Amino acid sequence: MCRLAAYLGPAIPLQQFLLEPPHSIYRQAWEPRELKYAKLNADGFGFGWYGPDNTPSAYTSALPIWSDSNLPGLARTLTAPLWLAEVRSATLGNPVHQFNTAPFYDAQHLFTHNGFIRDFHQCVQPEISARLSPGIAAGIRGNTDSEYLFACLRQLLLDDPSAELPTILRQLFALLADLISTQTALLNIIITDGSRLYAVRHGINHESPSLYYTTDDELFPAGQLIASERLTGDDFWQPVPEHHLLIISPENPPELLAL
């Protein structure tokens, strides 16, 4: 289990997004309010953004977020109009390692996942691996269910380049539903193509983890945010309904689609 957050709007420094909110992702590392199956998110952290050339970058660490001496300087000086972040609580079989720390990315997308798939390595990973082309498989560096979900999503995009992300996400969850019988799967995902945020609140054989969004937080004028837990006490934060996809874009109001 992890805590996730994303921001889209006018360019802001990383510290405004990651560190300064009263219930920031930074604080959620040691004081989460709605975390299931864990008490801390101390098994690494990461954040992602897009550079001037519109390609994604990520900074990840296997350290607890409060232990990284590089973070204050980075947070003060990095500025971007889109941020994606995670603090990690590792699950059994997925060791603490930088390669296992999100966000994961390719040439276009940033991806992060809150949850787990029970018995993933025994029951689901072999089936996903069998579907991956050599190029996609070669890009996997860690062993988490999260990275394999991203690899599977990338394969689906490769197989159908004209498909949009909502369609691909539905295909991904349909595939998982076929692979998972009685196992528990918690499947909150945030992915971005650099222009829009796509967030899913979903679970199989279990209630979905918490996920919220806002377009009206006074700490982020004209910004839109998604987070596992509300970053502020603002009443404008709304829960994403279970088994729904949320789409946030600069030009349109938030859109909710049933999976």
N, C-alpha and C positions, 0 to 999 in steps of 0.2 A: 504494500500500500504506500501511497505517496500523497503529496499535496501539489496541486498544479495551479498555475495562473497564467493569464495572457492579457495583453493590452494591444489595442489598435486605436490610433488617433493622431493628434499632433505630436511631433517628436518631443520626447521627454528624456531626462537622464535616467539611467538604470536605477539609481538610488530612490527616485520618486516612486518607481514601480515595485522594486524588490524589497526595500528596507524601510521606507518611511510610513506606510499606512499603519494604523494602530494594530491591526491584526495581519500584518504583512506575511508573505511567504517565509521570510526570514524568521519571524516569530513562531509561525506554525511548525517550524522544525522542532522546537522544544515544547510548544504549548498548543497543540492542535485541539480543537473542540469537537470535531465530528469524525475523527479517525476511527476506523474499525480494525481490529486485529493487531493493533500496535499502540504504543504510547508516545513514541518519538519518531521523527524523521531525521535520523542522524547518520544515514548510510550513504551520504553523498548529496550533491546538488548540481544543478546546471541551469544555464539560461542561453537562449538563442535569439538572434536578430538577423537582419539583412543589411549587407554592406552597400556602399554606393553603386556597386555593379549589380545590385539586386540578387545576389547569391547569398544563401544562408551560411551563417557561422554559428558556432556554439562554443561555450566555455563550460567544461565539466570538471568535477573534482570528486574523488572518493572520500574526502574529508567531510565532517559535519560543516554546514554552512558557516557556523560561528567560528570555526577554526582556521578558515582560509585568510591569511594575511594579505593576499592580493585583492580581495573583494572590495574593501573600502575605496581603494584608488580606482579600480575599474568602474565601480558604481558611480563615482563622482564624475568621471570623464567620458564614459560611453553614453551616447545619445542616439535614440532611434524612434521611429514612429510605430514600431511593432516589437513587442517583447513576448517571449514564451519562457516559462521557468518551472522548475520542479525541485522539491526537496524529497529525498528518497528514504523509504523504509524497506529494506531488502526482505524478500520472502525466501523461504526455505528452498535451497537448490540454486539460488541466484546470488552468488557471493558479492561482497562489497568490492568493487573494482571500477576503475574509470571507464572501462569498456562497457560496463553494465549501467552506466549513468546517462540518463537522458538530459537534454533533447537529442534525439537521433535526427540525422538529416541526410539528404541527397543533394543533387544539383538544384532542386527547386523547393523542396518541402522541409519543414521542421515538424517534428512529431514527438509527442509525449503521451504516456499512458499511466493512469492510476488504477490499480487493481491487480488481479492475478488470475491465472487459470490453474485450478487444482489438477495435480498430476500432469502438468503440461509436458514435461520432458518424456514421460512414458507414453502418453496418449495422443498428444496433439502435435508436438514438434516433429515427429517422423512424417506425419501426413503433410504438414506445411513444407518441410524440407523437400519432399518428393515433388512438390509443385513448382519449386524455384528453379529458374534458369541458372546456369553456371555464373553468369555475371552478377546476378542478384545475390546468390549464395556466397560468392566470394567477398561481398561487402560486409558480411556479418562478422563482427569482432568479438562480441560477448555471447552470453547464453541465455539472456532473459526472454521471457514470453513477450515482453514489450518490443524488443528489437525484432523478434520473429514476426510479430504482428505487422510492424512497419515493413519488413521485407515482403510479407505476403501482400500487403497493400500496394507496394511498388510493383510487384509481379502482375497484379490485376490491372494496374495502370499501363504496364508494358503490353499486356495482352489486348487491351482495348484503349488505345491512345486517345480516341475521341470522347471517351466517357468522362463525365465530370465527377468531382470528388464525392458528392452525395450518392451518386450511383455506385461508385467503387466502395464506399463505406457500407452501403447496404449489401453489396456482394460479399464483402469481408464477413459481416455478421451472419449472413446466410450460410456461408461456408463453415464458420465456427459452430453454428447451431447443428449442422450435420455431423461435425466431428465430436461434439460434446454430448454425452448421453446424460449421466447423472452427476457429472462433476460440476463444481461451482466455478463460475467465471464472472469476474467483476471487470467491466470494460468501459470505463470512462476514458475518453481519448480527446486530445486537442491536436489538430493538425492545421497547418497553414501553408498556402502557396505563395505567401508574400504579399497578397492583396486582400485576402479574406481569412477569417478564423472560422474553423469548423470544429464544433465541440459536440461530443456524444455522451449522454448519460444512459448507461445500459448495463444490464446484468443478466446472466443466464442461471437459472435455479437459485437465485438470490436477489434480494433487493439491491438496487443500484446505489453506488456511493453518492455522496452529496456533490452537487455542482450548482453554481449560481452565476448570474450575469447582471450587469447594470450598464445603462447608457447615461446615467444622471448623477454620478458621484461627484460631489463638489471638489474633491481633491484632484480630479482629472477632468478639467473643463474640455468639453467636446470629445472626450475619450470614451471608449467602450471596453469593458473588462469582463473576463470570465475567471472564476476561481473555485477551487474545491470548497473553500470556506470564505464567507464575506470578508473582504479586506478591511472594511470599515463598518461602523454601526449604522450606516445609512440605510434607511428603510426602502430605498429604491432598488436594492438588490432583490432579484427574483430567482426562485429555484427553477432550474431546467427540469421539465417534466421527465419522469422515467421513460426510457425507451424512445427518446427523441433526439433529433439532430438540431443543433442551433447553428445558424449561419450569421456571422457578423461581418458587415462590409462597410466601407466608408460612405457609400452613396445611398444605402437603403436602411430602413429600420431592421432590427433583428427579426430573423425568420425562424420559426420552429416547425420542423417536419417530423412526423411519426416515422419510426423505422419500419 
